[in-house]
Amino acid sequence: MLGYSREQALGRHFAWLFPVDEVQRGESERVLRMASVNSFHQWEGACLRKDHSRFRAWVGILAVRRPLGRLRRFTVITRQLGGEAS
């Protein structure tokens, strides 16, 4: 769906899914903060593929924590909705 291999996708910062204008407005960081505070956050909006085409998606972000509660990483689940995003 995104056009990246597993090796290209694992470990990348979450912001690469967002259109540039949304990253510049801080939207990707806001979404990660919400997931960190609430352990899970979901949203719907435009995402980018490797070829830079946009698509509408549902995205769920899970904050994965170590046994004592310290944040370890985020797991991101992306599901395409409908057709191309505008």
C-alpha positions in Angstrom: 0.0 0.0 0.0 2.8 2.5 0.8 5.4 1.2 -1.6 8.1 0.6 0.9 9.8 -2.7 1.7 9.8 -4.0 5.3 13.4 -2.9 5.7 12.7 0.6 4.4 9.7 1.1 6.7 10.9 -0.3 10.0 12.5 2.3 12.3 11.5 5.3 10.2 10.1 8.3 11.9 6.3 8.5 11.8 6.3 11.9 10.0 7.2 10.3 6.6 3.5 9.2 6.3 2.3 12.9 6.5 2.2 15.4 3.7 4.9 18.0 4.1 2.6 20.9 5.0 1.1 18.9 7.9 4.6 18.0 9.2 5.5 21.7 9.1 2.4 22.5 11.1 3.5 20.0 13.8 0.6 17.5 13.1 2.8 14.4 13.2 4.3 15.4 16.5 0.9 16.2 17.9 -0.4 12.7 17.0 2.6 11.0 18.6 2.1 13.1 21.8 -1.5 12.0 21.9 -0.5 8.3 21.5 2.2 8.7 24.2 -0.2 10.3 26.7 -3.2 8.0 26.0 -1.3 4.8 25.0 -3.2 4.7 21.8 -4.4 7.3 19.3 -6.3 7.0 16.0 -7.0 9.5 13.2 -8.2 9.7 9.6 -6.6 11.8 7.0 -4.2 12.1 4.1 -1.1 9.9 4.0 1.8 9.7 1.5 3.1 6.7 -0.4 6.7 6.2 -1.4 5.9 7.8 -4.8 4.4 10.8 -3.0 0.9 10.1 -4.0 -1.7 10.8 -1.4 -4.4 8.4 -0.1 -7.0 8.7 2.6 -6.2 6.4 5.6 -7.2 5.4 9.1 -4.1 5.3 11.3 -3.8 3.8 14.7 -0.7 4.5 16.8 0.1 2.3 19.8 2.7 3.4 22.4 4.7 0.3 23.4 6.2 0.6 26.9 8.9 -1.2 28.9 7.8 -3.0 32.0 8.3 0.1 34.2 6.3 2.3 31.9 9.1 4.0 29.9 8.2 4.5 26.2 10.0 2.0 24.0 8.5 2.7 20.6 5.4 3.3 18.6 3.6 0.8 16.5 1.7 2.2 13.6 -1.2 0.5 11.8 -2.4 2.1 8.5 -5.5 1.2 6.6 -6.5 2.8 3.3 -10.0 4.3 3.1 -11.8 4.8 -0.1 -9.9 6.4 -3.0 -7.2 9.0 -3.4 -7.0 11.9 -0.9 -7.2 15.4 -2.2 
